[in-house]
Amino acid sequence: NHFVKLNIVSCSTANDTYGYALFGIAGNSNTIKNLTVKGSVASNDRMGVLGGLVGRVTGSMTFENCTNEATITSTYGTTTLDKFGFGGICGIVNANGCDVVFRNCTNQGTITEKQNCAGGICGNIISCNSCKFINCRNGLDKNKITDYKISSTNGSYIGGICGYVQKATTPVEFNSCYNNYSLNNTRYVGGILGYAKSECVFMSCHNYKSITATATDKTSYCGGIIGYSSAALSFSRGNTNEANLIVGGSNVGGIVGYINGGLLTISDSARNSGNIVSSASPAASSNRGGIVGYAYSGVDLTNCKNTGTVAGNQYLAGIVGWLGTKCTMNGCSNENTIQQTETSALSNIGGLIGFASGVTGGFIVKNCYNTGDITGKSICGGLIGYLYFSSSPNSIYTNIYNCYCSNCNITATSSNSYAGGIIGQYRTGGTSYYNLAIHNCYVSPTMTSGSGVYKGVLFGTYNSSYKAYTENNYYASTMGATAKQGASSSSTIAFNTADYSISSTTINGNPYTDVVDALNAARNAIVEGTSLYTGQSSLSLADLKGWKESNGEIVFN
C-alpha cells in the first residue's frame, strides 16, 4: 500500500464546481487502488465538495483497496441539499451514463460538516449509470472500539457508506458493507445510506453503532440501514442493525426509516436488536418499527425479526409502524417490548404492525409471532394495532393465519379503549362481504388492561359491516378475555364457531419460537365443547364469497 499525507484547506474563492481532495476531479476510466490518505481536508467557505481521495468523480471510475484516515471538515453553513458532498473516499459522483465501483474501501477519518450529503465512502451520487459498493466499511471491525463519527449540525442526508443517492440507471448496490461509526444528524440518516431517490439493493449490510437524529418534528427519517427512500428498495442475504436509534421525531425503523414511492422487499431475513428510543418528548415521535418505521407503497417481508424495544408516541410495532397499500408478511417476529411513552390518546400499537390504512391488493400475514409486551393508552393488538380500510371494494382482502401471540402482556390503560389478542381495532366501510379470514392462530397473552377497556380474544373492537371468517384458532382460557371481540358497532358480524379454548397450564410459560410447535401444542390442549361466539351459526368455507381452499390454505379467490 502507498500512503499520502494531506493538509488541504480550500481557498476563499472556492466554489462547488471543483472538488478538494488528493485529486480534485477524476473519472476517465481511472482506477485508484492500494492507497491510503492521512492528514486533513478542510473548508471554511462555500466549497462543498470534499473527499479523501477524490473530490468529484465525473466519469467511469474504480476504487479498490483504498482507505481514508484524513479528517474531513466543513464549517460553512449553507443548506444546498443536492449539490454538495463530503466522503471519506470521494465527495460526489456526477458521472452520467458511467459506471463507478468502490471495492474493499474503508473510511477511518472523522467527517464533520454543516451542509448536506456526508458518507463514509461517498457523500452524494448525483448521476451515474451504475454504482456499486462492495465490501466497504466505515470504521474498524465490529469488535474494535472506535470514537470516530460522521456528524452534521444543521444539514441532512448522512449515511455510514453513502449520504445521498439521487439518480442511477440501474439499482445502486450495497454488498457486504458495514458501519461502525456513530452517526449524528438532524434528519435523513441511515447506518448505510441516508436518502435514496433511485432504486437501491442491500445485501448483507450491517450497522453496529448508535444513530442520533435530533429533529423533533415529523421529519426525522432514521433507519439502521437506510433513513429515507422515495424509490423501491430490496434487501437480501441478511441485513442487520445492532445499535440504538436515538431519535426525537417520527419515521424510525431498525432497518428502514421511511419509504414512499416503491415496493419494499426483504426476501431473505433482516434483524434488528437495537432499541428505538426518543431523544426528546415530542408528540411527533410516531411511525416507529423494529424493522420499518413507515411504508406507504407496500411491503413484501420474509423472515424479519426484532429483538429491540420500540418506544414513542403512536403507530408503534415490532415490524412495521405505519403501513399503506399491500402487505405480505411471512415468517416475521417480535420478541421485545413495544411501549407508548408519550401522551397521545391514540396508541395504535401492535406486535407486528402498528397501523395499516388504505390497503389495496391484499393483506397477508402468515407464519408470524409476537412474544413482546404491548403497552399503550388506547388501541393495542397482539399482532396488529389498528387495521383500517377507508373504502371497501371487494378486491381488498385480509388473511391472517398460522400466527401466534403468546407469553406477553397486552395493556391498554385508558377507558373506552381496545385490546385484542390479534387486532386491537378492525374498521372498514362497505357491504356484507367476507374480506377477513383468521385461521390456525394461537392466542395466549395476558390482558392486563385498565378499567373500561374492551378486551377480545381476536379483536378489541370490530367496526365493520364486512364479515369475518375465523377457524381453528386457539386461546388460553385465562388470558383475560373470553369473547372474540371486546366491543362492536356492527350487528352483521358473523364468526365461525370452530375456535377453541385451551388449557393455560399446558401452554403458558413455553416460549415457542416455531409457529408449528405452538399450534400443535394448542391443538393438544383443547377444552372440549368451548365456543367463543354463539350469536351466529357455524359457517363453512362454501358460505364465503370470494374465498377458496388451495393447497391446504384458505385464500382469496
C-alpha positions as CSV (number, residue, x, y, z in Angstrom):
1,N,0.0,0.0,0.0
2,H,1.0,3.6,-0.6
3,F,0.5,6.4,1.9
4,V,-0.1,10.1,1.3
5,K,-0.5,12.8,4.0
6,L,-2.8,15.7,3.1
7,N,-3.1,19.2,4.5
8,I,-5.7,20.8,2.3
9,V,-7.6,24.0,3.1
10,S,-10.0,25.4,0.5
11,C,-9.3,29.0,-0.6
12,S,-11.7,31.9,-0.3
13,T,-12.5,31.9,-4.0
14,A,-13.5,28.2,-4.0
15,N,-16.9,27.2,-5.4
16,D,-18.8,24.0,-5.8
17,T,-17.6,23.5,-9.4
18,Y,-14.4,21.9,-8.1
19,G,-13.5,19.3,-5.5
20,Y,-11.0,19.3,-2.7
21,A,-9.1,16.1,-2.1
22,L,-5.9,14.3,-3.2
23,F,-7.4,14.5,-6.7
24,G,-9.9,17.3,-7.1
25,I,-11.6,15.8,-10.2
26,A,-11.2,12.3,-11.7
27,G,-13.1,9.8,-13.9
28,N,-11.8,8.9,-17.3
29,S,-11.9,5.1,-16.9
30,N,-9.4,5.6,-14.0
31,T,-8.6,3.1,-11.3
32,I,-7.1,4.0,-7.9
33,K,-6.0,1.1,-5.8
34,N,-3.9,0.2,-2.7
35,L,-3.8,3.8,-1.5
36,T,-4.2,5.3,2.0
37,V,-4.5,9.0,2.7
38,K,-4.0,10.7,6.1
39,G,-4.0,14.2,7.4
40,S,-6.9,16.7,6.8
41,V,-9.1,18.2,4.2
42,A,-10.9,21.3,5.4
43,S,-13.1,24.2,4.1
44,N,-14.4,27.2,5.9
45,D,-16.1,28.8,2.9
46,R,-18.7,27.8,0.3
47,M,-16.6,24.8,-1.0
48,G,-19.0,21.9,-0.6
49,V,-17.2,19.0,-2.3
50,L,-14.6,17.4,-0.1
51,G,-13.1,13.9,-0.2
52,G,-10.1,12.0,1.0
53,L,-9.0,10.6,-2.4
54,V,-11.2,12.4,-5.0
55,G,-13.4,15.4,-4.7
56,R,-15.6,14.9,-7.8
57,V,-16.0,11.8,-9.9
58,T,-17.1,12.8,-13.4
59,G,-16.7,9.5,-15.4
60,S,-16.1,5.8,-15.1
61,M,-14.0,5.0,-12.1
62,T,-12.9,2.2,-9.8
63,F,-11.6,2.5,-6.3
64,E,-10.0,-0.7,-4.9
65,N,-8.4,-1.4,-1.5
66,C,-8.4,2.3,-0.7
67,T,-8.5,3.8,2.8
68,N,-9.1,7.3,4.2
69,E,-7.7,8.2,7.5
70,A,-7.9,12.0,6.9
71,T,-10.2,14.3,8.9
72,I,-12.7,16.0,6.6
73,T,-14.3,19.2,7.9
74,S,-16.5,21.9,6.6
75,T,-17.7,24.8,8.7
76,Y,-19.7,26.6,6.0
77,G,-23.4,26.7,7.0
78,T,-25.3,26.7,3.7
79,T,-28.0,24.0,3.2
80,T,-27.9,23.4,-0.6
81,L,-29.3,19.9,-0.4
82,D,-28.3,18.3,-3.7
83,K,-25.1,19.9,-4.9
84,F,-22.6,19.2,-2.1
85,G,-21.0,16.1,-0.9
86,F,-18.5,15.0,1.8
87,G,-17.0,11.5,1.7
88,G,-14.0,9.6,3.0
89,I,-13.2,8.3,-0.5
90,C,-14.9,10.8,-2.7
91,G,-17.2,13.8,-2.2
92,I,-19.6,13.4,-5.1
93,V,-20.3,11.2,-8.1
94,N,-21.6,13.1,-11.1
95,A,-20.9,10.7,-13.9
96,N,-24.0,10.5,-16.1
97,G,-24.0,7.2,-18.1
98,C,-20.8,5.9,-16.5
99,D,-20.1,3.1,-14.0
100,V,-18.4,3.6,-10.6
101,V,-17.2,0.9,-8.3
102,F,-16.0,1.1,-4.7
103,R,-14.4,-2.3,-3.8
104,N,-12.8,-3.1,-0.4
105,C,-12.7,0.6,0.6
106,T,-12.5,1.8,4.2
107,N,-13.1,5.1,6.0
108,Q,-11.3,5.7,9.3
109,G,-11.4,9.5,9.4
110,T,-13.9,11.7,11.2
111,I,-16.3,13.7,8.9
112,T,-17.9,16.9,10.2
113,E,-20.0,19.3,8.2
114,K,-22.7,21.9,8.4
115,Q,-24.2,21.4,5.0
116,N,-25.6,18.1,3.5
117,C,-24.7,14.8,2.0
118,A,-22.0,13.1,4.0
119,G,-20.9,9.4,3.8
120,G,-18.1,7.3,5.0
121,I,-17.3,6.3,1.4
122,C,-19.2,8.7,-0.8
123,G,-21.2,11.8,0.1
124,N,-23.5,12.3,-2.9
125,I,-24.4,10.3,-6.0
126,I,-25.8,12.9,-8.3
127,S,-25.9,10.8,-11.5
128,C,-24.4,7.6,-13.0
129,N,-25.3,4.5,-14.9
130,S,-24.4,2.1,-12.1
131,C,-22.7,2.4,-8.8
132,K,-21.5,-0.5,-6.6
133,F,-20.2,-0.5,-3.0
134,I,-18.7,-3.9,-2.5
135,N,-17.2,-5.0,0.9
136,C,-16.9,-1.3,2.0
137,R,-16.5,-0.3,5.7
138,N,-17.0,2.9,7.7
139,G,-14.8,2.4,10.8
140,L,-12.9,-0.5,12.2
141,D,-14.1,-4.1,12.6
142,K,-17.2,-4.7,14.7
143,N,-15.4,-5.8,17.8
144,K,-12.9,-2.9,17.8
145,I,-13.7,0.2,19.8
146,T,-13.7,3.4,17.7
147,D,-14.6,7.0,18.7
148,Y,-14.9,8.2,15.1
149,K,-18.1,9.7,13.8
150,I,-19.9,11.4,11.0
151,S,-21.9,14.4,12.1
152,S,-23.8,17.4,10.8
153,T,-25.1,20.3,12.9
154,N,-27.7,21.7,10.6
155,G,-27.7,19.5,7.4
156,S,-29.3,16.3,6.1
157,Y,-28.5,13.1,4.3
158,I,-25.9,11.2,6.3
159,G,-25.0,7.5,5.8
160,G,-22.3,5.3,7.1
161,I,-21.4,4.4,3.5
162,C,-23.2,7.0,1.3
163,G,-25.2,10.1,2.2
164,Y,-27.5,10.6,-0.8
165,V,-28.4,8.7,-4.0
166,Q,-30.1,10.9,-6.5
167,K,-30.1,9.2,-9.9
168,A,-28.8,5.9,-11.3
169,T,-29.9,3.9,-14.4
170,T,-29.6,0.6,-12.6
171,P,-30.1,0.0,-8.9
172,V,-27.3,1.2,-6.7
173,E,-25.8,-1.8,-5.0
174,F,-24.6,-2.1,-1.4
175,N,-23.0,-5.5,-1.0
176,S,-21.4,-6.7,2.3
177,C,-20.9,-3.2,3.7
178,Y,-21.0,-2.2,7.4
179,N,-20.9,0.9,9.5
180,N,-19.1,1.1,12.8
181,Y,-19.2,4.9,13.3
182,S,-21.6,6.9,15.4
183,L,-23.8,9.0,13.1
184,N,-25.3,12.3,14.3
185,N,-27.6,14.4,12.1
186,T,-30.8,16.5,12.1
187,R,-32.7,14.1,9.8
188,Y,-32.4,11.7,6.9
189,V,-29.7,9.4,8.5
190,G,-29.0,5.7,8.0
191,G,-26.4,3.3,9.0
192,I,-25.5,2.5,5.4
193,L,-27.5,5.2,3.3
194,G,-29.1,8.4,4.4
195,Y,-31.5,9.1,1.5
196,A,-32.4,7.4,-1.8
197,K,-34.3,8.9,-4.8
198,S,-33.2,6.0,-7.0
199,E,-33.7,2.2,-6.5
200,C,-31.2,0.5,-4.2
201,V,-30.4,-3.1,-3.2
202,F,-28.8,-4.1,0.0
203,M,-27.1,-7.5,0.5
204,S,-25.6,-8.5,3.9
205,C,-25.2,-5.0,5.2
206,H,-24.8,-4.2,8.9
207,N,-24.9,-1.3,11.3
208,Y,-23.0,-1.6,14.6
209,K,-23.0,2.0,16.0
210,S,-25.7,4.3,17.5
211,I,-27.5,6.7,15.3
212,T,-28.9,10.0,16.5
213,A,-31.4,12.3,14.6
214,T,-32.2,15.5,16.5
215,A,-35.2,16.7,14.6
216,T,-38.3,16.8,16.9
217,D,-40.9,17.0,14.2
218,K,-42.3,14.5,11.7
219,T,-39.2,14.6,9.5
220,S,-36.5,12.6,11.4
221,Y,-36.4,9.7,8.9
222,C,-33.9,7.5,10.6
223,G,-33.0,3.8,9.9
224,G,-30.4,1.3,10.9
225,I,-29.7,0.7,7.2
226,I,-31.4,3.5,5.3
227,G,-33.2,6.6,6.6
228,Y,-35.5,7.6,3.7
229,S,-36.4,6.4,0.2
230,S,-38.7,7.6,-2.5
231,A,-37.9,4.6,-4.7
232,A,-38.0,0.8,-4.4
233,L,-35.7,-1.0,-2.0
234,S,-34.6,-4.6,-2.0
235,F,-32.9,-6.5,0.8
236,S,-31.4,-10.0,0.8
237,R,-28.7,-12.2,2.4
238,G,-29.3,-11.0,5.9
239,N,-29.2,-7.3,6.9
240,T,-28.9,-6.2,10.5
241,N,-28.9,-3.3,12.9
242,E,-27.3,-3.9,16.3
243,A,-27.2,-0.4,17.7
244,N,-29.7,2.0,19.3
245,L,-31.5,4.6,17.3
246,I,-32.0,7.8,19.4
247,V,-34.5,10.0,17.6
248,G,-36.6,13.0,18.6
249,G,-39.2,12.8,15.8
250,S,-41.0,10.3,13.6
251,N,-40.4,7.7,10.9
252,V,-37.8,5.4,12.5
253,G,-37.0,1.8,11.7
254,G,-34.4,-0.7,12.7
255,I,-33.8,-1.4,9.0
256,V,-35.7,1.3,7.0
257,G,-37.0,4.6,8.5
258,Y,-39.3,5.7,5.7
259,I,-40.3,4.5,2.2
260,N,-42.8,6.1,-0.1
261,G,-42.6,5.6,-3.9
262,G,-41.7,2.0,-4.4
263,L,-42.2,-1.5,-3.0
264,L,-40.0,-2.6,-0.1
265,T,-38.9,-6.2,-0.5
266,I,-36.9,-8.2,2.2
267,S,-36.5,-11.6,0.7
268,D,-34.0,-13.3,3.0
269,S,-34.2,-12.1,6.6
270,A,-33.5,-8.8,8.4
271,R,-32.7,-8.5,12.1
272,N,-32.9,-5.6,14.5
273,S,-31.6,-5.9,18.0
274,G,-31.1,-2.1,18.7
275,N,-33.5,-0.1,20.8
276,I,-35.6,2.7,19.3
277,V,-35.9,5.5,21.8
278,S,-36.8,9.1,22.0
279,S,-34.1,11.8,22.4
280,A,-36.9,14.2,23.5
281,S,-40.6,14.1,24.2
282,P,-42.3,15.4,21.1
283,A,-45.8,14.4,20.2
284,A,-44.4,13.7,16.7
285,S,-42.4,10.6,17.8
286,S,-44.6,8.3,15.7
287,N,-44.3,5.7,12.9
288,R,-41.7,3.6,14.6
289,G,-41.0,-0.1,13.9
290,G,-38.4,-2.6,14.7
291,I,-37.8,-3.2,11.0
292,V,-39.7,-0.4,9.2
293,G,-41.0,2.9,10.5
294,Y,-43.3,4.0,7.7
295,A,-44.0,2.1,4.4
296,Y,-46.7,3.7,2.1
297,S,-46.0,1.8,-1.1
298,G,-46.3,-1.7,0.1
299,V,-44.1,-4.3,1.7
300,D,-43.1,-7.9,1.0
301,L,-41.2,-9.1,4.1
302,T,-39.8,-12.6,4.8
303,N,-38.1,-13.8,8.0
304,C,-37.7,-10.4,9.7
305,K,-37.1,-10.4,13.4
306,N,-37.0,-7.7,16.0
307,T,-35.5,-8.2,19.5
308,G,-35.1,-4.5,20.4
309,T,-37.5,-2.3,22.3
310,V,-39.6,0.3,20.4
311,A,-40.8,3.4,22.3
312,G,-42.6,6.5,21.1
313,N,-46.0,8.2,20.8
314,Q,-48.2,6.3,18.3
315,Y,-48.1,3.9,15.4
316,L,-45.5,1.6,17.0
317,A,-44.7,-2.0,16.2
318,G,-42.1,-4.7,16.3
319,I,-42.0,-5.0,12.4
320,V,-43.8,-2.0,10.7
321,G,-45.1,1.1,12.5
322,W,-47.3,2.6,9.7
323,L,-48.3,0.7,6.6
324,G,-50.2,1.6,3.4
325,T,-51.2,-0.3,0.3
326,K,-50.5,-4.0,0.0
327,C,-48.7,-6.2,2.6
328,T,-47.2,-9.7,2.5
329,M,-45.5,-10.7,5.7
330,N,-44.1,-14.3,6.2
331,G,-42.1,-15.7,9.0
332,C,-41.7,-12.4,10.9
333,S,-41.5,-12.0,14.6
334,N,-41.2,-9.6,17.5
335,E,-39.7,-10.6,20.9
336,N,-39.4,-7.3,22.8
337,T,-41.5,-4.6,24.4
338,I,-43.5,-2.1,22.3
339,Q,-44.4,0.8,24.5
340,Q,-46.1,4.2,24.2
341,T,-44.1,6.7,26.2
342,E,-45.6,10.0,25.1
343,T,-49.1,11.5,25.6
344,S,-51.2,10.8,22.5
345,A,-54.7,9.4,23.2
346,L,-54.5,7.1,20.2
347,S,-51.8,4.4,20.6
348,N,-52.2,2.2,17.6
349,I,-49.6,-0.3,18.8
350,G,-49.1,-3.9,17.6
351,G,-46.6,-6.7,17.9
352,L,-46.1,-6.8,14.2
353,I,-47.9,-3.8,12.7
354,G,-49.0,-0.6,14.5
355,F,-51.4,0.9,11.9
356,A,-52.4,-0.2,8.4
357,S,-54.6,2.1,6.3
358,G,-55.9,2.1,2.8
359,V,-54.5,-1.3,2.0
360,T,-55.2,-2.5,-1.6
361,G,-54.2,-5.6,-3.4
362,G,-54.2,-7.9,-0.4
363,F,-53.1,-8.1,3.2
364,I,-51.4,-11.4,4.2
365,V,-49.7,-12.1,7.5
366,K,-48.7,-15.8,7.9
367,N,-46.3,-17.8,10.0
368,C,-45.6,-14.9,12.2
369,Y,-45.5,-14.4,16.0
370,N,-45.2,-11.9,18.8
371,T,-43.9,-12.5,22.3
372,G,-43.2,-8.9,23.3
373,D,-45.3,-6.9,25.7
374,I,-47.6,-4.3,24.2
375,T,-48.4,-1.2,26.3
376,G,-50.4,1.9,25.3
377,K,-53.3,4.1,26.1
378,S,-56.0,3.2,23.6
379,I,-55.6,0.7,20.7
380,C,-53.3,-2.3,21.3
381,G,-53.1,-5.6,19.4
382,G,-51.0,-8.7,19.8
383,L,-50.2,-8.7,16.1
384,I,-51.8,-5.6,14.6
385,G,-52.9,-2.4,16.4
386,Y,-55.4,-0.8,14.0
387,L,-56.4,-2.2,10.7
388,Y,-58.4,0.3,8.7
389,F,-59.8,0.4,5.2
390,S,-61.2,3.8,4.3
391,S,-63.1,2.2,1.3
392,S,-64.0,-1.4,0.8
393,P,-64.0,-2.7,-2.7
394,N,-64.3,-6.4,-2.9
395,S,-60.7,-6.7,-4.2
396,I,-59.5,-5.9,-0.7
397,Y,-58.9,-8.9,1.5
398,T,-57.1,-9.7,4.7
399,N,-55.7,-13.2,5.5
400,I,-54.0,-13.9,8.9
401,Y,-53.0,-17.5,9.5
402,N,-50.5,-19.8,11.2
403,C,-49.6,-17.0,13.7
404,Y,-49.5,-16.7,17.4
405,C,-49.2,-14.2,20.2
406,S,-48.0,-15.7,23.5
407,N,-46.0,-15.2,26.7
408,C,-46.6,-11.4,26.8
409,N,-48.8,-8.8,28.3
410,I,-51.2,-6.6,26.3
411,T,-52.1,-3.5,28.3
412,A,-54.4,-0.6,27.2
413,T,-54.7,1.9,30.0
414,S,-57.4,4.4,29.0
415,S,-61.1,3.8,29.4
416,N,-63.2,3.2,26.3
417,S,-60.1,1.8,24.5
418,Y,-59.4,-1.6,22.9
419,A,-57.1,-4.5,23.3
420,G,-57.2,-7.6,21.1
421,G,-55.1,-10.8,21.0
422,I,-54.8,-10.5,17.2
423,I,-56.1,-7.0,16.3
424,G,-56.8,-4.0,18.5
425,Q,-59.3,-2.4,16.2
426,Y,-60.6,-3.5,12.8
427,R,-62.6,-1.0,10.8
428,T,-64.0,-0.8,7.3
429,G,-66.8,0.6,5.3
430,G,-68.6,-1.4,2.5
431,T,-71.1,-4.2,2.4
432,S,-71.5,-7.7,3.9
433,Y,-68.6,-9.1,2.0
434,Y,-66.3,-11.6,3.7
435,N,-62.9,-9.9,3.3
436,L,-61.2,-11.1,6.5
437,A,-60.1,-14.6,7.4
438,I,-58.2,-15.5,10.6
439,H,-57.3,-19.2,11.0
440,N,-54.9,-21.5,12.6
441,C,-53.8,-18.9,15.1
442,Y,-52.8,-19.3,18.8
443,V,-53.5,-16.5,21.2
444,S,-52.2,-16.7,24.8
445,P,-51.2,-13.2,26.0
446,T,-52.2,-11.8,29.4
447,M,-54.7,-9.0,29.2
448,T,-53.9,-6.5,32.0
449,S,-55.8,-3.6,30.6
450,G,-57.3,-0.9,32.8
451,S,-60.9,-0.2,33.8
452,G,-63.4,0.4,30.9
453,V,-61.2,-1.3,28.3
454,Y,-62.8,-3.6,25.7
455,K,-60.8,-6.8,25.5
456,G,-61.3,-9.6,22.9
457,V,-59.5,-12.8,22.2
458,L,-59.2,-11.9,18.5
459,F,-60.4,-8.2,18.3
460,G,-60.5,-5.4,20.8
461,T,-63.3,-4.0,18.6
462,Y,-64.7,-4.8,15.2
463,N,-66.2,-1.8,13.4
464,S,-67.3,-3.1,10.1
465,S,-70.3,-4.3,8.1
466,Y,-67.9,-6.8,6.5
467,K,-67.9,-10.3,8.0
468,A,-65.0,-12.3,9.4
469,Y,-64.3,-15.9,8.9
470,T,-62.4,-17.5,11.8
471,E,-61.5,-21.2,12.1
472,N,-59.2,-23.4,14.1
473,N,-57.9,-20.6,16.4
474,Y,-56.9,-21.4,19.9
475,Y,-56.8,-19.2,23.0
476,A,-55.8,-19.6,26.7
477,S,-58.8,-19.8,29.0
478,T,-57.1,-17.5,31.5
479,M,-55.8,-14.7,29.2
480,G,-58.3,-12.1,30.5
481,A,-60.8,-12.2,27.6
482,T,-63.4,-14.7,26.6
483,A,-65.2,-13.3,23.6
484,K,-63.7,-12.9,20.1
485,Q,-64.5,-9.2,20.2
486,G,-64.4,-6.8,23.1
487,A,-66.8,-4.3,21.5
488,S,-68.6,-3.9,18.2
489,S,-70.6,-1.2,16.4
490,S,-71.9,-3.6,13.8
491,S,-74.8,-6.0,14.1
492,T,-73.9,-8.0,11.0
493,I,-70.7,-9.7,12.1
494,A,-70.6,-13.4,11.7
495,F,-67.9,-15.7,13.1
496,N,-67.3,-19.4,12.7
497,T,-67.6,-21.3,16.0
498,A,-64.8,-23.7,15.2
499,D,-62.3,-21.9,17.6
500,Y,-61.3,-23.3,20.9
501,S,-60.2,-22.5,24.4
502,I,-57.1,-24.3,25.6
503,S,-55.7,-25.1,29.0
504,S,-53.3,-22.4,30.1
505,T,-51.4,-24.8,32.4
506,T,-50.4,-26.7,29.3
507,I,-49.4,-23.8,27.1
508,N,-48.4,-20.8,29.3
509,G,-44.7,-20.4,30.1
510,N,-43.5,-22.2,27.0
511,P,-41.6,-19.7,24.8
512,Y,-42.5,-21.2,21.4
513,T,-40.2,-19.9,18.6
514,D,-41.8,-22.1,16.0
515,V,-45.3,-21.5,14.8
516,V,-46.0,-25.2,14.1
517,D,-44.9,-26.3,17.6
518,A,-47.1,-23.7,19.2
519,L,-50.2,-24.6,17.1
520,N,-49.6,-28.4,17.7
521,A,-49.4,-27.7,21.5
522,A,-52.6,-25.7,21.4
523,R,-54.5,-28.4,19.5
524,N,-53.5,-30.9,22.1
525,A,-54.8,-28.7,24.9
526,I,-58.3,-28.1,23.6
527,V,-61.0,-27.7,26.2
528,E,-63.8,-29.7,24.6
529,G,-67.1,-28.0,23.9
530,T,-65.8,-24.4,24.1
531,S,-67.2,-21.9,21.6
532,L,-66.2,-18.3,21.6
533,Y,-69.1,-16.8,19.8
534,T,-72.7,-18.1,20.0
535,G,-74.6,-15.4,18.2
536,Q,-74.1,-16.9,14.8
537,S,-74.4,-20.4,13.4
538,S,-71.2,-22.2,12.3
539,L,-70.0,-21.2,8.8
540,S,-68.3,-23.3,6.2
541,L,-65.9,-22.2,3.5
542,A,-68.6,-22.8,0.9
543,D,-70.6,-19.9,2.5
544,L,-67.9,-17.4,1.9
545,K,-68.0,-15.3,-1.2
546,G,-64.5,-14.8,-2.7
547,W,-62.6,-17.4,-0.6
548,K,-61.4,-20.8,-1.6
549,E,-59.1,-23.6,-0.4
550,S,-55.8,-24.0,-2.3
551,N,-53.0,-26.5,-1.3
552,G,-54.5,-26.7,2.2
553,E,-54.6,-22.9,2.7
554,I,-57.6,-20.6,2.7
555,V,-57.0,-17.9,0.1
556,F,-58.9,-15.1,-1.5
557,N,-60.2,-16.1,-5.0
